[in-house]
Amino acid sequence: MLSILVPAPARLALSALLVALLVSACGSRPTTGALAINTELAAGAEDHDILIVTTREKDSAPDTYFNGERSKTTNYAQATISVPPTHKAGAVEWPRELPGNPATDFVARKAGYIENEQAFLKQLNEQLAKLPKGKRDVMLFIHGYNTRFVEGLYRFTQIIHDSKTPVVPVLFTWASRGQLQGYVYDLNSAAIARDSLEQTFRLLEKSNADDISILAHSMGNYLLMETARQIPEADRQRFNRKVNSVVLAAPDIDIDLFKSTLRKLEGGPAKPYVIIVSRDDQALRLSRAIAGGVERVGAYSDDEELAELGAIVFDVTELETGETSSHSKFAALAEYSPELRDALLKSGLTSETSATGPKNFGDDLGSFVGTTTQAAVTLPIKIIAAPFTLATGGF
């Protein structure tokens, strides 16, 4: 019984946190039929084509496509999502009524299944061919815990739209039920998805992509790192040659497991992971309580230790986004991704860095970015980097 295993003060704290997260999660969340197609025109709306790989079960309900149950096979799909001209960076403007208003809401323009992985690869290469040679890049997004299919799809669309980076977006969506109380189910679903994610890596490596960037959020980082561990080293090194960057946003990973994985993956290409952390992340606080009090990487209290492991750490604790749980602050950074990428490149943060300790670029990102780009960016973010000894931008 929980009342026997967990001391009363801990139970009270955990219960209070769970109630707070439940309250923050209340409200209208998309369920069946959320991808009802809207064909109305709206001046200034922008469409984004998203390719989808998933371990979710197909759903027979109209305009739904996938649910939170586990499929026995990997499934493929594509969707075109429209972002309204009134969109605010970092937000997802959900329709109050379906199929939504393209002038004010995210709406689905088209969606459908892709027959198999060969057809998926064909569509991927067709989209890559629309980009200039040498800039045919793929961005892979792996969502986190408590995420329904359409939520992961729309969040990724927001990130692609706000970042204004010309890439072919690929969403890897695993079988999360999108229920706050479904943590253990989601964790096991993430573990089950490892083989499918590995096969996705192989498809991306086989494609005509010049570069691949990876963004994982929350529990999606657990899936990412566990998949990296199981890939044979020769295959991992071949895939790494195409990997441009890996961003771990609010990683819901046991800190000791993370360190163990980094040791296992030592010897990858000399490109650092970027880890986005926030110590006010309530979702990770709950995860820590469930995990017996072991800190999660995304809320780790020692930025400099993460930097010493070889990561570039973006500490966004002081960043205000209006989100109650602070678990999706990473989405607000998409608007500034070109400036951040340019700033990191010009700063000399490469494998040749010769610094002997963590390099702190200050609490004001504007003082860092402003000296290296023309952008006027002022965000309360602390960036710490160090010699890249373990964490590398591939696997």
C-alpha positions as CSV (number, residue, x, y, z in Angstrom):
1,M,0.0,0.0,0.0
2,L,1.2,3.5,-0.8
3,S,0.3,4.7,2.8
4,I,2.9,2.1,4.1
5,L,5.7,2.8,1.7
6,V,5.6,6.6,1.6
7,P,5.9,8.7,4.8
8,A,2.9,11.0,5.5
9,P,4.7,14.3,4.8
10,A,5.9,13.0,1.5
11,R,2.4,11.7,0.6
12,L,0.9,15.1,1.4
13,A,3.5,16.9,-0.7
14,L,3.0,14.5,-3.6
15,S,-0.8,14.8,-3.4
16,A,-0.6,18.6,-3.3
17,L,1.6,18.7,-6.3
18,L,-0.6,16.2,-8.2
19,V,-3.7,18.4,-7.5
20,A,-1.9,21.5,-8.7
21,L,-0.9,19.8,-11.9
22,L,-4.4,18.4,-12.4
23,V,-5.8,21.9,-12.0
24,S,-3.3,23.3,-14.5
25,A,-4.2,20.5,-16.9
26,C,-8.0,21.2,-16.6
27,G,-9.8,22.8,-19.5
28,S,-10.6,21.6,-23.0
29,R,-8.1,19.2,-24.4
30,P,-8.5,17.8,-27.9
31,T,-9.9,14.3,-28.2
32,T,-11.5,12.5,-31.1
33,G,-12.2,14.4,-34.3
34,A,-9.6,17.1,-33.5
35,L,-8.1,16.9,-37.1
36,A,-11.4,17.9,-38.8
37,I,-10.3,19.4,-42.1
38,N,-10.8,23.1,-42.8
39,T,-10.5,24.4,-46.4
40,E,-11.4,28.0,-45.8
41,L,-8.9,30.6,-46.9
42,A,-7.4,33.1,-44.5
43,A,-5.0,35.8,-45.6
44,G,-1.7,35.5,-43.8
45,A,-2.2,32.0,-42.6
46,E,0.8,29.7,-43.1
47,D,0.7,25.9,-43.9
48,H,3.2,23.4,-42.6
49,D,3.6,19.9,-43.9
50,I,4.5,17.4,-41.2
51,L,5.6,13.8,-41.7
52,I,4.6,11.4,-38.9
53,V,6.1,8.1,-37.6
54,T,4.2,6.6,-34.7
55,T,3.8,3.6,-32.4
56,R,0.2,4.6,-31.7
57,E,-2.8,2.5,-32.6
58,K,-4.8,3.7,-35.6
59,D,-8.2,5.1,-34.5
60,S,-11.3,4.5,-36.6
61,A,-13.1,7.7,-35.3
62,P,-13.3,10.3,-38.1
63,D,-10.6,13.0,-38.2
64,T,-8.7,11.3,-35.3
65,Y,-6.1,9.0,-37.0
66,F,-4.3,7.8,-33.8
67,N,-5.2,7.2,-30.1
68,G,-3.1,6.5,-27.0
69,E,-3.0,2.8,-27.3
70,R,0.0,0.8,-28.5
71,S,0.2,-0.5,-32.0
72,K,1.9,-3.8,-32.8
73,T,3.5,-2.1,-35.9
74,T,5.0,1.2,-36.7
75,N,2.6,3.5,-38.6
76,Y,3.1,6.4,-40.9
77,A,1.1,9.5,-41.8
78,Q,1.3,13.1,-42.9
79,A,-0.6,16.2,-42.1
80,T,-0.7,19.8,-43.2
81,I,-1.5,22.2,-40.3
82,S,-2.2,25.9,-40.8
83,V,-1.0,28.6,-38.3
84,P,-3.2,31.7,-38.1
85,P,-1.9,35.2,-38.9
86,T,-2.7,36.3,-35.4
87,H,-0.4,33.6,-33.9
88,K,1.6,34.6,-30.8
89,A,5.1,33.0,-30.6
90,G,5.2,30.0,-28.1
91,A,1.4,29.5,-28.2
92,V,-0.9,27.0,-29.8
93,E,-4.2,28.6,-30.7
94,W,-6.6,25.8,-30.3
95,P,-10.0,26.0,-32.0
96,R,-12.9,26.5,-29.7
97,E,-15.1,24.7,-32.2
98,L,-14.1,22.3,-35.0
99,P,-13.0,22.6,-37.7
100,G,-11.8,26.0,-36.4
101,N,-11.2,29.3,-37.9
102,P,-7.9,29.6,-39.9
103,A,-7.8,33.4,-39.3
104,T,-7.5,32.8,-35.5
105,D,-6.8,29.1,-34.9
106,F,-4.5,26.2,-35.7
107,V,-6.4,24.1,-38.2
108,A,-5.8,20.9,-40.2
109,R,-5.7,21.4,-44.0
110,K,-5.2,17.8,-44.9
111,A,-4.2,14.5,-43.2
112,G,-3.9,10.9,-44.1
113,Y,-2.0,7.7,-43.6
114,I,1.1,6.7,-45.5
115,E,1.1,3.1,-46.5
116,N,4.5,1.9,-45.3
117,E,8.1,3.0,-44.6
118,Q,9.1,2.9,-48.3
119,A,6.2,5.3,-49.1
120,F,7.3,7.4,-46.2
121,L,10.9,7.6,-47.4
122,K,9.7,8.5,-50.8
123,Q,7.6,11.4,-49.4
124,L,10.5,12.5,-47.2
125,N,12.9,12.7,-50.2
126,E,10.3,14.5,-52.3
127,Q,10.0,17.2,-49.6
128,L,13.8,17.4,-49.2
129,A,14.1,17.9,-52.9
130,K,12.2,21.2,-52.6
131,L,15.1,22.6,-50.5
132,P,18.4,23.9,-51.9
133,K,21.2,21.4,-52.2
134,G,23.4,21.5,-49.1
135,K,20.4,22.7,-47.0
136,R,18.2,19.7,-47.2
137,D,17.7,19.3,-43.5
138,V,15.3,17.2,-41.4
139,M,14.1,18.1,-37.9
140,L,12.9,15.2,-35.8
141,F,10.7,15.9,-32.8
142,I,10.0,13.4,-30.0
143,H,7.2,14.6,-27.6
144,G,7.0,13.9,-23.9
145,Y,4.7,12.3,-21.3
146,N,0.9,13.1,-21.1
147,T,0.7,14.1,-24.8
148,R,-2.2,13.2,-27.1
149,F,-1.5,12.7,-30.8
150,V,-2.9,16.0,-32.0
151,E,-1.2,17.9,-29.1
152,G,2.2,16.6,-30.2
153,L,1.4,17.5,-33.8
154,Y,0.3,21.0,-33.1
155,R,3.1,21.7,-30.7
156,F,5.7,20.6,-33.3
157,T,3.9,22.8,-35.9
158,Q,4.3,25.8,-33.5
159,I,8.0,25.1,-33.0
160,I,8.6,24.8,-36.8
161,H,6.6,28.0,-37.5
162,D,8.2,30.1,-34.8
163,S,11.8,29.0,-35.6
164,K,11.4,30.1,-39.2
165,T,14.0,27.5,-40.2
166,P,13.6,25.7,-43.5
167,V,13.5,22.0,-42.7
168,V,11.4,19.0,-43.4
169,P,9.6,18.3,-40.1
170,V,9.3,14.7,-38.9
171,L,7.2,13.9,-35.8
172,F,7.9,10.7,-33.9
173,T,4.9,10.2,-31.7
174,W,4.8,7.2,-29.3
175,A,1.8,5.8,-27.4
176,S,1.1,8.3,-24.6
177,R,-2.5,8.2,-23.4
178,G,-2.4,11.9,-22.6
179,Q,-3.5,11.3,-19.0
180,L,-1.7,12.8,-16.0
181,Q,-2.2,9.7,-14.0
182,G,-0.8,7.5,-16.8
183,Y,2.9,8.1,-16.0
184,V,3.9,4.4,-15.7
185,Y,1.9,3.5,-18.8
186,D,3.6,6.2,-20.7
187,L,7.1,5.2,-19.4
188,N,6.6,1.7,-20.6
189,S,5.2,2.9,-24.0
190,A,8.3,5.0,-24.4
191,A,10.5,1.9,-23.8
192,I,8.4,-0.2,-26.2
193,A,8.9,2.5,-28.9
194,R,12.7,2.1,-29.0
195,D,12.9,-0.3,-31.9
196,S,10.6,2.0,-34.0
197,L,12.7,5.0,-33.2
198,E,15.9,3.1,-34.1
199,Q,14.3,2.2,-37.5
200,T,13.3,5.9,-37.9
201,F,16.9,6.9,-37.4
202,R,17.9,4.4,-40.1
203,L,15.3,5.8,-42.5
204,L,16.6,9.4,-41.9
205,E,20.2,8.3,-42.4
206,K,19.2,6.5,-45.7
207,S,17.3,9.6,-46.9
208,N,18.7,12.4,-49.0
209,A,18.9,14.7,-45.9
210,D,22.1,16.7,-45.6
211,D,21.7,17.3,-41.8
212,I,19.4,16.0,-39.1
213,S,18.5,17.9,-35.9
214,I,16.8,16.2,-33.0
215,L,14.5,17.8,-30.4
216,A,13.2,15.7,-27.6
217,H,10.9,16.9,-24.8
218,S,10.3,15.4,-21.3
219,M,9.9,11.6,-21.4
220,G,10.8,11.7,-25.0
221,N,14.4,12.2,-23.9
222,Y,14.2,8.9,-22.0
223,L,13.1,7.2,-25.3
224,L,15.9,9.0,-27.2
225,M,18.7,8.1,-24.9
226,E,17.6,4.5,-24.4
227,T,17.3,4.0,-28.2
228,A,20.8,5.5,-28.6
229,R,22.2,2.9,-26.1
230,Q,20.8,0.0,-28.1
231,I,22.0,1.0,-31.6
232,P,25.2,-0.9,-32.6
233,E,28.2,1.4,-32.5
234,A,29.0,1.2,-36.2
235,D,25.4,2.1,-37.1
236,R,25.4,4.9,-34.5
237,Q,28.6,6.4,-35.9
238,R,27.2,6.3,-39.4
239,F,24.0,8.1,-38.3
240,N,26.0,10.6,-36.3
241,R,27.7,11.9,-39.5
242,K,24.3,13.4,-40.4
243,V,23.4,14.7,-37.0
244,N,23.7,18.4,-36.7
245,S,22.3,19.0,-33.2
246,V,20.5,17.4,-30.4
247,V,18.4,19.4,-28.0
248,L,17.1,17.8,-24.8
249,A,14.2,19.9,-23.5
250,A,13.2,19.4,-19.8
251,P,14.6,15.8,-19.9
252,D,12.6,13.5,-17.7
253,I,15.5,11.2,-17.0
254,D,17.0,9.9,-13.8
255,I,20.3,11.9,-13.5
256,D,22.3,8.7,-12.6
257,L,20.8,6.9,-15.6
258,F,21.7,9.9,-17.8
259,K,25.4,9.9,-16.6
260,S,25.6,6.1,-17.3
261,T,24.2,6.6,-20.8
262,L,26.7,9.3,-21.6
263,R,29.5,7.0,-20.5
264,K,28.1,4.3,-22.7
265,L,28.0,6.7,-25.7
266,E,31.4,8.2,-25.3
267,G,33.3,8.7,-28.5
268,G,30.5,10.2,-30.6
269,P,31.0,13.2,-32.9
270,A,32.3,16.4,-31.2
271,K,29.0,18.3,-31.1
272,P,27.5,19.0,-27.7
273,Y,24.0,18.3,-26.5
274,V,22.0,21.4,-25.6
275,I,20.0,20.7,-22.4
276,I,17.2,23.0,-21.4
277,V,16.6,23.0,-17.7
278,S,14.2,24.8,-15.3
279,R,14.2,24.2,-11.6
280,D,10.6,25.4,-11.3
281,D,9.3,22.6,-13.5
282,Q,6.4,21.1,-11.5
283,A,5.9,18.1,-13.8
284,L,9.5,17.0,-13.2
285,R,9.0,17.6,-9.5
286,L,6.2,15.1,-9.6
287,S,8.3,12.7,-11.7
288,R,11.1,13.0,-9.1
289,A,8.6,12.1,-6.3
290,I,7.4,9.1,-8.2
291,A,11.0,8.1,-8.8
292,G,12.0,8.0,-5.1
293,G,13.4,11.5,-4.9
294,V,16.1,11.1,-7.6
295,E,16.6,14.3,-9.5
296,R,15.6,14.6,-13.1
297,V,18.0,16.0,-15.6
298,G,15.6,18.7,-16.7
299,A,15.3,20.1,-13.2
300,Y,18.8,19.3,-12.0
301,S,20.2,21.6,-9.4
302,D,23.8,21.7,-10.6
303,D,24.1,23.3,-14.0
304,E,27.8,23.3,-13.9
305,E,28.0,19.5,-13.4
306,L,25.9,19.1,-16.6
307,A,28.3,21.4,-18.4
308,E,31.3,19.5,-17.1
309,L,29.7,16.4,-18.7
310,G,30.0,18.2,-22.0
311,A,26.6,19.8,-22.5
312,I,25.6,23.3,-23.2
313,V,23.0,24.1,-20.6
314,F,20.2,26.6,-21.1
315,D,18.8,27.4,-17.6
316,V,15.4,29.0,-18.2
317,T,14.2,29.0,-14.6
318,E,13.8,32.7,-14.6
319,L,12.0,32.8,-18.0
320,E,8.3,33.7,-17.6
321,T,6.0,32.1,-20.3
322,G,2.7,32.1,-18.5
323,E,2.6,28.3,-18.4
324,T,1.6,27.0,-15.0
325,S,3.8,23.9,-14.8
326,S,6.8,25.4,-16.5
327,H,7.3,22.1,-18.3
328,S,7.0,23.5,-21.9
329,K,9.2,26.6,-21.6
330,F,11.3,25.2,-24.4
331,A,8.6,26.0,-26.9
332,A,9.0,29.7,-26.2
333,L,12.6,29.5,-27.3
334,A,11.7,28.5,-30.9
335,E,11.1,32.1,-31.8
336,Y,14.8,32.8,-31.1
337,S,16.3,29.6,-32.4
338,P,18.1,31.3,-35.4
339,E,19.7,33.9,-33.1
340,L,20.6,31.2,-30.5
341,R,22.1,29.0,-33.2
342,D,24.1,31.8,-34.7
343,A,25.3,33.0,-31.3
344,L,26.5,29.6,-30.3
345,L,28.3,29.1,-33.6
346,K,30.0,32.5,-33.4
347,S,30.9,32.0,-29.7
348,G,33.4,29.3,-30.6
349,L,31.6,26.5,-28.7
350,T,32.9,23.6,-30.7
351,S,34.9,20.5,-30.0
352,E,38.1,22.5,-30.2
353,T,37.1,24.6,-27.1
354,S,40.1,24.8,-24.9
355,A,38.4,26.2,-21.8
356,T,39.3,24.5,-18.5
357,G,36.0,25.0,-16.8
358,P,32.4,25.9,-17.3
359,K,31.9,29.1,-19.2
360,N,28.9,31.2,-18.0
361,F,27.5,33.6,-20.5
362,G,25.5,35.5,-17.9
363,D,21.9,35.7,-16.9
364,D,20.9,38.1,-19.6
365,L,20.9,36.3,-23.0
366,G,20.7,39.7,-24.6
367,S,24.3,40.5,-23.5
368,F,25.4,37.2,-25.1
369,V,23.3,37.2,-28.3
370,G,23.6,41.0,-28.8
371,T,27.3,40.8,-29.2
372,T,27.2,38.2,-31.9
373,T,24.1,39.0,-34.0
374,Q,22.0,41.9,-35.0
375,A,19.0,40.6,-33.2
376,A,17.7,42.5,-30.2
377,V,17.0,39.6,-27.8
378,T,16.7,40.0,-24.1
379,L,15.7,36.9,-22.2
380,P,16.5,35.9,-18.6
381,I,18.5,32.7,-19.6
382,K,21.7,31.5,-18.2
383,I,24.0,29.6,-20.7
384,I,26.8,27.5,-19.4
385,A,29.3,25.5,-21.4
386,A,32.4,23.5,-20.7
387,P,34.9,21.2,-22.5
388,F,32.9,18.5,-24.2
389,T,34.0,15.3,-22.5
390,L,31.0,13.1,-22.8
391,A,27.8,14.6,-24.1
392,T,28.0,14.8,-27.8
393,G,25.6,15.9,-30.5
394,G,25.0,12.4,-31.8
395,F,24.9,9.0,-30.2
